[in-house]
Amino acid sequence: MKISISYNQPKLCANASWNSTAITFANSTVVGTYLLGMFVNTNNSVYVASYSNGIIQVWLNGSTTLTGSYSGGLSLPYSVFVTDNGDVYVDNGNANYRVDKWGWNSTSSVPAMYTCGQCYGLFVDSNNMLYCVMGAYHQVVSKSLDTRLNVWNIVAGTGTAGSTSVTLNNPWAIFVDNNLNLYVADYSNNRIQKFASGQLNGTTIGTGAIILAGPTSVILDADGYIFITDMINQRLIGSGPNGFRCIAACSGSYGSSSSQLYNPHVISFDTYGNIFVADQFNSRVQKFLLLPNSCNETTTVTTMATVTSMDSTQLVPLTTTTSYSNSM
């Protein structure tokens, strides 16, 4: 069954940039400590997996005020994913070895998938397949949500840590594009692996002069450009027509200022191209605003006009300068 995607993939211009000073969307008083999981859907609702509190907190439809929460039986949730119909999938693998699902407006959960341990990352693709990143087992598994049978398939990794094209080492997060290609943030191998749909042999995404250290999240924009949480380097990395570059928290050191991060984990776009970050050891959600003026461009167009005088007819160049914005 095909479903609509529930995550945001904004169309960004080649020179898009973000304010280096982030806004704190939610602090430790709200989200607790040791923050790992977060998700922003196409309605700009924000879902946070409160690890220490064992709940999922929700800010609906762009609200900056906490709207509600999902709770009951959760043990140290690592990750959360929300589908377009409002179903909320939560890692509950620490003590209960499963993924739980809350239906829209439901007050109780049901098991959606049984696992061998915690799902460091969760994802639901356009074919209604639920993916679990079993980082401790060095593999990614998936299960169809169109069946009640708890039968899952290994889609990446062998279950043994390694750095070959078919192995992973402590993967943390994934992204599945519309062509069902799988991107894996392969944490301990310091790389992003791409597995073509149905393939177990991956290729490493080249990042040019950017050297990754412990990537924990990977997402794509509308044009297929890649954005990465480079955790050990305490920064966010993005790609575009001109290659990879640091886009936020680029000082190279951890900290708690508004321009720094401390072991950042999941990143997510909202519909405007702003970036939300689960800032783990600062126990907060940070929001880096897309700078609208970063995509303003000036184009000079030269046209030829016909000018007739008493003695002759000739072509004269006319130059017009046009400014326009191409932010998304």
Secondary structure as GFF3:
##gff-version 3
##sequence-region A 1 328
A	DSSP	beta_strand	23	26	.	.	.	ID=ss1
A	DSSP	alpha_helix	28	31	.	.	.	ID=ss2
A	DSSP	beta_strand	37	40	.	.	.	ID=ss3
A	DSSP	beta_strand	46	50	.	.	.	ID=ss4
A	DSSP	beta_strand	55	59	.	.	.	ID=ss5
A	DSSP	beta_strand	68	71	.	.	.	ID=ss6
A	DSSP	beta_strand	80	82	.	.	.	ID=ss7
A	DSSP	beta_strand	88	92	.	.	.	ID=ss8
A	DSSP	beta_strand	98	102	.	.	.	ID=ss9
A	DSSP	beta_strand	110	114	.	.	.	ID=ss10
A	DSSP	beta_strand	121	124	.	.	.	ID=ss11
A	DSSP	beta_strand	129	134	.	.	.	ID=ss12
A	DSSP	three_ten_helix	135	137	.	.	.	ID=ss13
A	DSSP	beta_strand	139	144	.	.	.	ID=ss14
A	DSSP	beta_strand	153	156	.	.	.	ID=ss15
A	DSSP	beta_strand	171	176	.	.	.	ID=ss16
A	DSSP	beta_strand	182	186	.	.	.	ID=ss17
A	DSSP	three_ten_helix	187	189	.	.	.	ID=ss18
A	DSSP	beta_strand	191	195	.	.	.	ID=ss19
A	DSSP	beta_strand	203	204	.	.	.	ID=ss20
A	DSSP	beta_strand	215	220	.	.	.	ID=ss21
A	DSSP	beta_strand	226	230	.	.	.	ID=ss22
A	DSSP	beta_strand	235	240	.	.	.	ID=ss23
A	DSSP	beta_strand	243	248	.	.	.	ID=ss24
A	DSSP	beta_strand	264	269	.	.	.	ID=ss25
A	DSSP	beta_strand	275	279	.	.	.	ID=ss26
A	DSSP	three_ten_helix	280	282	.	.	.	ID=ss27
A	DSSP	beta_strand	284	288	.	.	.	ID=ss28
A	DSSP	three_ten_helix	292	295	.	.	.	ID=ss29
A	DSSP	beta_strand	296	308	.	.	.	ID=ss30
A	DSSP	beta_strand	313	325	.	.	.	ID=ss31
###
